[in-house]
Amino acid sequence: MSNSVKVSEFDYESDDEGNLVVTATLRNESDETATVTLIASVTAGKGKNEREVDQSEQFELAKDASADAAFTFDVPYTRFERNGGLDLEVHPA
């Protein structure tokens, strides 16, 4: 039941090298175990310098459980902050 697993919160910051780090918390709101894939898609830059990068991680969540994810992207945080976008999607595994 992937539609019962949702991103309950997320944030982004810079790591020590200046790269973008995205953190998210998944929450299983159903009464059964769910296996899902969280896909984090980042865009940064404009025009011919625009770059899109995806990362994913699979989770198995018991009923009413939550899990944390962290993705480090090879994208400068400042570039993302100026002209970036973030999309977090939960899909059945």
C-alpha positions in Angstrom: 0.0 0.0 0.0 2.4 2.7 -1.2 -0.3 5.3 -1.2 -0.3 5.0 2.6 3.4 5.7 2.8 4.1 9.4 2.7 7.0 11.9 3.1 6.1 13.4 6.4 9.0 16.0 6.4 12.0 16.9 4.4 14.9 19.4 4.4 18.0 20.3 2.5 21.4 21.7 3.5 25.1 21.9 2.5 27.6 19.3 3.5 31.2 20.2 4.5 32.3 20.1 0.8 29.4 22.4 -0.3 27.3 19.7 -1.9 23.6 19.4 -1.6 22.2 17.0 1.0 18.5 16.2 1.1 16.9 14.5 4.1 13.4 13.0 4.3 11.3 11.1 6.7 8.9 8.4 5.4 5.8 7.4 7.4 3.7 4.3 6.9 0.1 5.3 7.8 -1.4 1.9 6.9 -2.1 -1.2 9.0 0.2 -3.4 7.1 3.9 -3.6 6.1 4.8 -1.7 2.9 7.9 -1.9 0.7 8.5 1.3 -1.3 11.1 3.2 -3.2 11.8 6.9 -2.4 13.0 8.8 -5.4 14.7 12.2 -4.9 15.0 14.3 -8.1 17.0 17.5 -8.0 17.4 20.1 -10.7 20.0 22.9 -10.5 21.1 25.7 -12.8 19.4 27.3 -15.9 19.4 26.8 -19.6 22.2 24.8 -21.0 23.8 24.6 -17.5 20.7 23.0 -16.0 21.4 19.6 -14.5 19.0 16.9 -13.2 20.1 14.2 -10.9 18.0 11.3 -9.4 18.8 9.0 -6.4 16.6 6.4 -4.8 16.5 4.1 -1.8 14.2 1.2 -1.0 12.4 0.9 2.4 10.4 -1.8 4.1 8.2 -0.2 6.8 6.1 -2.0 9.3 2.6 -0.6 10.1 2.8 2.9 11.7 6.6 2.9 11.3 8.8 5.7 10.0 12.3 5.8 8.4 14.8 8.5 7.5 16.6 8.9 4.2 19.6 11.0 3.3 20.8 11.7 -0.2 24.0 13.5 -1.0 24.1 15.0 -4.5 27.1 16.0 -6.6 25.4 19.4 -7.0 26.7 22.6 -5.4 24.3 23.7 -2.7 24.6 27.4 -3.8 23.6 26.5 -7.4 20.6 24.5 -6.1 19.6 27.3 -3.8 19.7 29.9 -6.6 18.0 28.0 -9.4 17.0 24.5 -8.1 14.1 22.3 -7.7 13.4 19.2 -5.6 10.8 16.4 -6.1 10.3 13.5 -3.7 8.2 10.6 -4.9 7.2 7.4 -3.2 6.6 4.4 -5.5 5.8 0.7 -4.8 8.9 -1.4 -4.8 
